[in-house]
Amino acid sequence: MKTLLQLKYIPHSLAGLVVLIIVLLTLMPSEKTLGSLIKLVFLHGALVQAGLLGFAVSGILGLLYLLRKKALFFLWCLSVQKATVILWILYCLSSIAVTYLAWGVAIAWEEPRVQASAKILLFCVVFLILTLWLHHKIFTAVVNIIMAVLAWSLVKSAIVIQHPYNPIRTSDSIVFQFYFLAIFVLILLMVLQAARLFNYRHSI
């Protein structure tokens, strides 16, 4: 009964987190160069950072399952995998919007960071489909470890052409740093709640 009640209120918390993100983006000041587009850039940046962290967590959980063979690690590994794939899809959609508004093209294929993001999208979707189809615990653990290594290596090895190199982290503005951190934390909470939702559904 307690699990069902928790499951019932998770969608409400997800909706609340979305509202908080929208409020933060609305209150965030514009930037002298990008104007109001900076708000979408912040969301875009927070999504990619949260996505990479999600891949890392699911990979660590996969490794823990291989080492300990506990069902808890497998369930959370699968749950975080699902939540992170959804998050990465949202990130890719935000990338299309930001790229179009900033550069005038929907997808800048010549940009290495865009290519890396597309490859990660392909791999994570294929791995999730195979995971759900085979429903094999060891396979799930292994592909999540592989996915974590792939995601981080592809992003970190991609050179930048037009894409700025981490402009938010290198910003001198404490206000912008605060807004980015707040949005990032809220997105992480959304991933956690989505993973909890998937985990409860796996358990009942």
Secondary structure, 3 states (H helix, E strand, C coil): CHHHHHHHHHHHHHHHHHHHHHHHHHHCCCECCCECHHHHHHHHHHHHHHHHHHHHHHHHHHHHHHHHCCHHHHHHHHHHHHHHHHHHHHHHHHHHHHHHHHHCCCCCCCCHHHHHHHHHHHHHHHHHHHHHHHCCHHHHHHHHHHHHHHHHHHHHHCCCCCCCCCCCCCCCCHHHHHHHHHHHHHHHHHHHHHHHHHHHHHHC
